[in-house]
Amino acid sequence: MKYYCGTDIIEVSRVKNAILDTVGFKEKIFTEREIKIGDEKKEKAKYEYYAGRFAAKEAIYKAVSNIKSDFAFYNVEILNDVNNRNRPIVNFLDKKLLKLQNEGSIEIDVSVSHIEDYATATAIVYYG
């Protein structure tokens, strides 16, 4: 089994500005469920949430870049596992990565954190 790691950090304000100023930005990056959850949050928490998810998707992209797939941010969904203290879990919607995930050929662990101005995420992919 091989291990790949990716990490990212982003300013919350950059994601907020992209959401407010770019038509279709949310739909290009986030899944319908992620948008529903994010839009239900209060103003400040909303943009920290989106920035955290963006950083996580970027970290996952970096970690899976060695695996050939048509990676698109909206084909990766990051939700909270309510049965495990709300740890983030990753659902692949990309056909190749989903198949590998369902077969157990790929596993992914992601950690997301944010403070007022920044969001960061680290992803570790187990592949093989």
C-alpha positions in Angstrom: 0.0 0.0 0.0 1.2 3.5 -0.8 0.6 6.6 1.2 0.2 10.1 -0.3 -0.3 13.3 1.6 -1.6 16.7 0.7 -2.1 19.9 2.6 -3.5 23.3 2.0 -4.2 26.6 3.7 -6.4 29.4 2.4 -7.7 32.8 3.6 -11.3 32.7 4.5 -11.8 36.1 2.8 -10.6 34.7 -0.6 -13.3 32.0 -0.5 -15.9 34.5 0.7 -15.1 37.0 -2.1 -15.2 34.2 -4.7 -18.6 33.1 -3.5 -20.0 36.6 -3.4 -18.3 37.9 -6.6 -18.2 34.9 -9.0 -21.5 33.5 -10.4 -21.5 29.7 -10.1 -18.4 29.4 -7.9 -20.1 27.4 -5.2 -21.7 25.0 -7.7 -18.3 24.5 -9.5 -16.6 23.6 -6.2 -19.1 22.2 -3.8 -21.8 19.5 -3.9 -25.4 20.2 -3.4 -25.3 18.7 0.1 -22.2 20.8 1.0 -24.0 23.9 -0.2 -27.1 23.1 1.7 -25.1 22.6 4.9 -23.0 25.7 4.3 -25.9 28.0 3.5 -27.7 27.0 6.7 -24.8 28.4 8.8 -24.6 31.8 10.3 -22.7 34.4 8.3 -19.2 34.1 9.9 -19.4 30.3 10.2 -20.6 29.9 6.7 -17.4 31.2 5.0 -15.1 29.4 7.5 -17.0 26.2 6.6 -16.6 26.8 2.8 -13.0 27.8 3.2 -12.3 24.6 5.2 -14.0 22.4 2.6 -12.1 24.2 -0.2 -8.8 23.6 1.6 -9.7 20.0 2.1 -10.5 19.5 -1.6 -7.3 21.1 -2.5 -5.4 18.8 -0.1 -7.2 15.8 -1.4 -6.3 16.8 -5.0 -2.7 17.1 -4.1 -2.8 13.6 -2.4 -4.5 11.8 -5.3 -2.6 13.6 -8.1 -0.6 10.4 -8.5 -3.8 8.4 -9.2 -5.0 9.1 -12.7 -8.6 10.4 -12.5 -10.6 13.2 -13.9 -10.5 15.0 -10.5 -13.0 17.9 -10.1 -13.7 19.6 -6.8 -17.5 19.0 -7.1 -16.8 15.3 -7.4 -15.4 15.1 -3.9 -17.8 15.6 -1.1 -16.7 16.3 2.5 -19.4 15.7 5.2 -19.2 15.3 8.9 -19.5 11.8 10.4 -22.2 12.3 13.1 -21.4 8.8 14.5 -17.8 9.7 15.0 -17.6 13.1 16.7 -18.3 15.0 13.5 -14.9 14.0 11.9 -14.9 14.9 8.2 -15.4 12.0 5.9 -14.8 12.0 2.1 -17.2 10.7 -0.5 -15.8 10.4 -4.0 -18.3 11.1 -6.8 -15.7 10.6 -9.6 -16.4 7.2 -11.1 -12.8 5.9 -11.0 -12.1 7.1 -7.4 -15.6 5.9 -6.2 -14.9 2.5 -7.6 -11.5 2.3 -5.9 -13.1 3.6 -2.7 -15.9 0.9 -2.9 -13.4 -1.8 -3.6 -11.3 -0.7 -0.6 -8.3 0.1 -2.9 -8.2 3.6 -1.7 -8.9 5.1 1.7 -8.6 8.7 2.7 -8.3 10.5 6.0 -8.8 14.3 6.1 -8.5 16.8 8.9 -9.9 20.4 8.5 -9.4 23.3 10.8 -10.2 27.0 10.6 -9.9 30.2 12.6 -11.2 33.6 11.9 -9.0 34.4 8.9 -7.6 31.0 7.7 -8.7 27.5 6.9 -6.3 24.6 6.6 -6.7 20.9 5.8 -4.5 17.8 5.5 -5.4 14.7 3.6 -3.7 11.3 3.7 -4.5 8.8 1.0 -3.9 5.1 1.3 -3.7 3.5 -2.1 -3.0 0.0 -3.2 
